Amino acid sequence: MSTPSPLLALTRAVSPSIVACELTHLDRLPIDTARAEAQHAEYEAALRTLGCEVRRVPAAPDNPDAVFIEDTAIVLDELAVITRPGAPSRRAEVEPVAAILTEYRALARIEAPGALDGGDVMQVGRTLYVGRTLRTNDAGIAQLARLVQPHGYTVIPVEVTGCLHLKSAVTALDDQTVLCNPAWVSPAAFAPHRAVLVDATEPDAANVVRVGTSLLAAAAFTRTNATLRAAGYALVTVPADELAKAEGAVTCCSLLVSGP
C-alpha cells in the first residue's frame, strides 16, 4: 500500500533557548541561534517545494527543544497519538501540538508510566517499528500497540544503541526499503524490507523525510545522498548542521499530516 502524500507539515520555531537543549550522545557545542533559524527557514521552504502546506504551532521560547516537534505525536491516517516524551523537560511541548492536531485527527495519548518520543517510531506501511531507547520505554511501546491495533497496525520493538532515537539510525525510503546505519540498529530487524546502508563515514545520514515520492535530506551527507540518487530516489537537500548540534535531524523538525 502507498502512503498518501502529506499535505500539511506542522513545524515550530527555533527557541532562543535552544543552547540549553537536552543532549544524550553529543558533547555540548555553541549553537548559533540565528544560523539555526535560517536553516529551519530553508527546511520549511523545501517542504513547500515538495507540496506541503506549512503551518507553525505557536512558538515556545522557554522550551529549548521545541523545534523538534516530531517527538510530540505520531500522526497516522486514522488518529494521532500524543506522546509522553522521555525527557521530563520536554513534556510541556506536547499540549500546544495536541491542540492543533485536534483539527485534523482523533487523539489518543501515552500515559505514565509510559514514555515515548515520536522520533523512536518509524512507519512502514501498516507496521510501526519502535525503538527501545533512553527516551522510549516498554510501557510506552505497549500502550502504543494497544492504541493502534484496532486500526490494523502492528508494533515491532527494535533495539537501538549508540544514538538518540530509532530514526537517528533508520528511516523509510518507501514501503519496501529503509535507509540504515548498521552500527546503531540491525538491518535484520526490518526484514523483509530491503536495507540501503549509509556510507560508513556518514553515520548520521540515515535520517531522511519521506514526502510522497520524494526525500528531504541533510546536505552534509554527500556520499549517502549520491547513493540514494543513483538508486533513483528524488532527493531535495537542506543545510541542517546547526540544528544537528542539538541532536536534531530533518525528520525531527516537522509532523506530516496526510489528507483524507
Steps between C-alpha positions, in 0.01 A plus 500: 500500500618853426523769766287804403706809419508732802311820435577669830827538688481627856818677611609710796746786525854459629499599865742773610584265788610216267851530647358327811361205301501142628806302389554126535776389262668826397730739680355847541623745236416866445185540288458802275129567550471731200661239277272230640199721423622556145548127445153433641354755257672320210355174628148643502554638150607156380184347646295753302697414186403137557132591511434546872304776663713608795318600818694614805386401847533800737859559607628375835798720590538338844522147354851453357412195288164624369618516138524120506124466474507142371545366852160625620270279292465207261260600223329214317220515246245396763618678814781696664668352806620775734825390657649530846862594430768313686678819605281667767616844384329441166153408622381861496543497121214257448171678570529785244569239231205288616274805481584545130473130420142488631406686181622208288484177698338322792754491783632223723766541767796327656460515879740453795697286560536477123763709325507538124674741263368532146855476369502140616207401276550413132196414287543268204159419358287358783802422718630732771858423600570648844846547646584405857713797603567727796192700389253215431422219744315168481189647665480766229548242226228277647255791524568599140435143386163493678397836356580422137406131484128570439602695189697211354854599594767268636761631744848342495752602770857551377825513697703817439850583625731797463250766394208701634201361310409216267471749214853617568596152377235412240223659295270374225583581138179337374271217612760239401828665597671657800817706532707367788817547704586141596727618783196627690221261399497162329361500145362153576247661734315636195481183290349441249561865410815569301766704678718764334801572721642845567858572405721394791649849523149654545346326802224762540382478139219248555251771596294617200142628467277314258260744331288314248744357246782739594754512781625796703852451635779689671741648247813404697472129419618517142608138460181346632293753304686400183416135570132587534497701178677219314229264626237721337369696797397864449694688766478856630776604743517775761771617743434362846837496676415771754188321616701177509702649789176472703478130407232575243457386140267563209214274612500666842391839370153418365186296553353394167121476484360330191172594342185284500 
